[in-house]
């Protein structure tokens, strides 16, 4: 019983360490032809949205919104993959916790 508690405490500490590390990692997502580029942290926080000036001149509001959504979702997908990869290597498999 105490062994499991110790494992849980260690897993929690590793998860916190991983969370801090992910916040320092950068991922990007792009729309078609990189008209919109979104930068995010590995912790899924959007830090920058870059919209190509040419897009603003020739595309309508709805099209630009769709480009932004695509780029944001791509960046968050990259962050999810990064997080999954980190978890695979850092957080132990503890039976009953679904990790």
Residue pairs with C-beta under 8 A, 6 or more apart in sequence:
4 94
7 92
7 94
8 94
8 97
10 92
11 91
11 92
11 94
11 97
11 99
14 90
14 91
14 92
15 90
15 91
17 90
18 83
18 86
18 87
18 90
18 91
19 43
21 42
21 86
22 41
22 42
22 43
22 79
22 82
22 83
22 86
23 41
23 42
23 43
23 45
24 41
24 42
25 41
25 42
25 82
26 39
26 40
26 41
26 42
26 47
27 39
27 40
27 41
27 42
27 75
27 78
27 79
27 82
28 37
28 38
28 39
28 40
28 75
28 78
29 37
29 38
29 40
29 70
29 71
29 72
29 73
29 74
29 75
29 76
29 77
29 78
30 36
30 37
30 38
30 71
30 74
31 37
31 66
31 67
31 68
31 70
31 71
31 74
32 67
32 70
34 52
35 51
35 52
35 54
35 55
35 59
35 67
36 49
36 50
36 51
36 52
36 55
36 64
36 67
36 68
36 70
36 71
37 49
37 50
37 71
38 46
38 48
38 49
38 50
38 68
38 71
38 72
38 74
38 75
39 46
39 47
39 48
39 49
39 50
39 75
40 46
40 47
40 75
40 76
40 78
40 79
41 47
41 79
42 79
42 82
42 83
42 86
43 79
43 83
44 76
44 79
44 80
44 83
46 72
46 75
49 68
49 71
49 72
51 64
51 67
51 68
55 64
55 67
56 64
59 67
87 99
91 99
92 99
93 99
